[in-house]
Structures are given as structure tokens and as C-alpha cells.
Amino acid sequence: MPGTHTRNFGPMLQSPRCGAKTRNGEYCRAPAVTGKKRCRMHGGARGSGAPRGNTNAVTHGAFTKKAIEGRKSLRQQIQQAEKLLKDLDR
């Protein structure tokens, strides 16, 4: 017979709530992960969130003055070589 089993919701209802602010401006009502202040969807789960350290800030150096000058110099050398080849064809 379905529905005859009484469920014990007490501990879940008494557990601390996540409290992360949602897009609609209210607070998340999901239960927080044990020992954490956030639910599994808002960073309480193991492995969630951004990795340690800001690897996005590591620059590649393509726009340093030295790199820009190097490309400019290379462009000038290519133009000179093309002009020399054009003069030799005549």
C-alpha cells in the first residue's frame, strides 16, 4: 500500500540552508552540504568552484613592446626582400 510509510523530514527541514543569492534576488533554499555553508550547486560540493590560482592572468607575451617591435622588424625585412626580388626580375 503506497503512502502508509511515514517519512522523517525533520532533520532535513532543520538543516542549515545554502543562503547563496539567486538570480531573482532571493536566497537559495537548498540544504547546505554537511560542514559547508553552501549547497552542492553553489560551491559546497567537493571539486566545485574555480581552480586555485588565476591561470587566466598568465599572459602569453604577444603584445609586449619587444614582441611588437620584433614583428614590425620582420615585416620590414619581408618588404625589403620583396622589393629586392621585384628589382631583380626587371
Rosetta silent file (secondary structure, phi, psi, omega in degrees, C-alpha in Angstrom):
SEQUENCE: MPGTHTRNFGPMLQSPRCGAKTRNGEYCRAPAVTGKKRCRMHGGARGSGAPRGNTNAVTHGAFTKKAIEGRKSLRQQIQQAEKLLKDLDR
SCORE:     score description
SCORE:     0.000 S_00000001
   1 L     0.000  113.047  179.486    0.000    0.000    0.000 S_00000001
   2 L   -72.512  145.636  175.080    1.659    3.246   -1.096 S_00000001
   3 L    92.525   -3.056 -179.362    1.509    6.205    1.220 S_00000001
   4 L   -88.002  -16.320 -178.995    1.340    4.309    4.505 S_00000001
   5 L   -80.320  127.781  178.054    5.020    4.799    5.325 S_00000001
   6 L   -87.269  132.528 -178.286    5.675    7.869    7.427 S_00000001
   7 L   -98.971  148.255 -179.639    8.702    9.787    6.336 S_00000001
   8 L  -103.346   92.004  179.912   11.027   11.603    8.677 S_00000001
   9 L   -89.902   -6.277 -174.726   11.611   15.042    7.108 S_00000001
  10 H   -52.222  -55.336 -178.043   12.557   16.680   10.395 S_00000001
  11 H   -60.229  -38.076  179.796   16.363   16.533   10.105 S_00000001
  12 H   -68.468  -39.993 -179.943   16.299   17.783    6.507 S_00000001
  13 H   -69.301  -27.921 -179.007   13.962   20.635    7.349 S_00000001
  14 H   -86.894  -11.045 -177.042   16.113   21.599   10.340 S_00000001
  15 L   -68.147  151.882  178.923   19.390   21.538    8.371 S_00000001
  16 L   -64.062  146.442 -178.836   21.056   24.868    7.580 S_00000001
  17 E   -91.481  160.899 -176.080   20.145   26.406    4.238 S_00000001
  18 L   -62.688  -58.145  178.377   22.563   27.416    1.494 S_00000001
  19 L    85.430    2.594  176.645   21.940   31.167    1.521 S_00000001
  20 L   -70.365  141.932 -179.120   23.524   31.914   -1.864 S_00000001
  21 E   -79.405  129.882 -178.181   21.750   34.756   -3.626 S_00000001
  22 L   -93.439  177.019 -176.791   19.948   33.597   -6.749 S_00000001
  23 L   -63.538  -29.884 -179.263   19.231   35.472   -9.974 S_00000001
  24 L   -85.404    5.575  175.098   15.805   36.549   -8.800 S_00000001
  25 L    90.882   -7.725  178.261   17.345   38.188   -5.726 S_00000001
  26 L   -88.683  176.035  179.136   16.113   35.606   -3.218 S_00000001
  27 E   -98.134  146.845  178.181   18.240   33.187   -1.262 S_00000001
  28 L   -64.729  135.820 -177.687   18.782   29.553   -2.232 S_00000001
  29 L  -105.015    7.792  179.250   16.664   27.284   -0.062 S_00000001
  30 L   -71.490  149.654  178.775   18.558   24.053   -0.733 S_00000001
  31 E   -68.335  141.444  179.516   20.170   22.382    2.285 S_00000001
  32 L   -71.981  151.548  176.409   23.854   23.170    2.749 S_00000001
  33 L   -67.006  144.743 -178.540   26.414   20.389    2.358 S_00000001
  34 L   -55.383  124.345  179.060   27.494   18.939    5.710 S_00000001
  35 L    83.567    1.736 -179.705   30.253   21.095    7.148 S_00000001
  36 L  -122.663  170.534  178.692   29.860   23.785    4.483 S_00000001
  37 L  -102.578   -5.743 -177.835   27.811   26.942    4.139 S_00000001
  38 L  -122.734  159.275  177.735   26.655   26.328    0.560 S_00000001
  39 L   -79.287  176.496 -177.533   24.644   23.650   -1.234 S_00000001
  40 H   -65.921  -23.870 -178.022   26.116   21.298   -3.823 S_00000001
  41 H   -87.113  -15.644 -177.158   25.005   23.621   -6.630 S_00000001
  42 H  -117.361   28.198  171.406   26.604   26.739   -5.178 S_00000001
  43 L   105.518    4.646  179.800   30.079   25.523   -4.334 S_00000001
  44 L   -82.555  -22.694 -176.712   29.632   23.245   -1.340 S_00000001
  45 L   -76.270  151.206  179.154   30.432   20.045   -3.220 S_00000001
  46 L   -64.091  133.284  178.092   33.966   18.744   -3.452 S_00000001
  47 L    84.991   -0.720  179.482   35.725   19.875   -6.603 S_00000001
  48 L   -88.665  159.103  179.810   33.251   22.636   -7.367 S_00000001
  49 L    95.986  179.994 -177.716   34.265   26.206   -7.981 S_00000001
  50 L   -76.238  152.738  177.338   37.207   27.753   -9.735 S_00000001
  51 L   -69.652  157.918  179.123   40.669   26.178   -9.560 S_00000001
  52 L   -65.573  140.248  179.630   43.245   27.630   -7.190 S_00000001
  53 L    82.020  150.369 -178.732   45.281   30.443   -8.667 S_00000001
  54 L  -101.121   90.641 -179.505   44.312   32.664  -11.548 S_00000001
  55 H   -75.005  -15.686  177.468   45.662   30.940  -14.635 S_00000001
  56 H   -69.975  -22.650 -177.344   43.695   33.363  -16.820 S_00000001
  57 H   -82.129   -8.185  179.312   46.059   36.120  -15.738 S_00000001
  58 L   -72.002  117.377 -176.174   49.090   34.332  -17.193 S_00000001
  59 L   -88.868  155.013 -178.585   49.954   36.393  -20.242 S_00000001
  60 L   -93.672  -13.602  175.852   51.359   34.983  -23.432 S_00000001
  61 L    82.253   10.803 -177.334   53.556   37.990  -24.199 S_00000001
  62 L   -71.818  -19.139 -176.152   52.260   38.552  -27.726 S_00000001
  63 L  -117.271   23.396  173.749   51.638   42.237  -27.111 S_00000001
  64 L   -75.407  159.755 -179.899   54.755   43.251  -25.221 S_00000001
  65 H   -57.499  -40.668 -178.656   56.823   46.059  -26.699 S_00000001
  66 H   -62.648  -43.119 -179.291   59.573   43.603  -27.564 S_00000001
  67 H   -68.128  -40.883  179.428   57.203   41.294  -29.452 S_00000001
  68 H   -64.131  -44.320  178.570   55.542   44.163  -31.339 S_00000001
  69 H   -63.559  -37.936  178.126   58.926   45.587  -32.354 S_00000001
  70 H   -62.349  -43.794  178.291   60.053   42.123  -33.468 S_00000001
  71 H   -67.172  -37.333  178.747   57.030   41.707  -35.738 S_00000001
  72 H   -64.066  -43.672  178.907   57.495   45.210  -37.111 S_00000001
  73 H   -63.106  -43.389  179.550   61.138   44.484  -37.889 S_00000001
  74 H   -63.202  -41.336  177.924   60.232   41.171  -39.541 S_00000001
  75 H   -60.532  -42.501  179.156   57.559   42.898  -41.646 S_00000001
  76 H   -64.636  -40.668  179.093   60.108   45.489  -42.810 S_00000001
  77 H   -64.659  -39.722  178.545   62.603   42.758  -43.739 S_00000001
  78 H   -64.845  -42.349  178.702   59.942   40.909  -45.734 S_00000001
  79 H   -62.546  -41.396  178.378   59.018   44.130  -47.563 S_00000001
  80 H   -64.696  -40.938  179.488   62.699   44.786  -48.374 S_00000001
  81 H   -65.314  -41.420  178.446   63.134   41.214  -49.626 S_00000001
  82 H   -63.597  -39.723  178.661   60.030   41.501  -51.812 S_00000001
  83 H   -65.616  -40.941  178.931   61.290   44.795  -53.233 S_00000001
  84 H   -62.808  -43.513  178.587   64.707   43.238  -53.954 S_00000001
  85 H   -65.092  -37.299  178.847   63.070   40.283  -55.736 S_00000001
  86 H   -67.673  -39.007  178.243   60.902   42.639  -57.752 S_00000001
  87 H   -67.521  -34.307 -179.230   64.006   44.697  -58.773 S_00000001
  88 H   -72.696  -26.830  178.822   65.868   41.536  -59.792 S_00000001
  89 H   -69.659  -23.207 -176.007   63.009   40.457  -62.088 S_00000001
  90 L   -75.085    0.000    0.000   63.372   43.582  -64.203 S_00000001
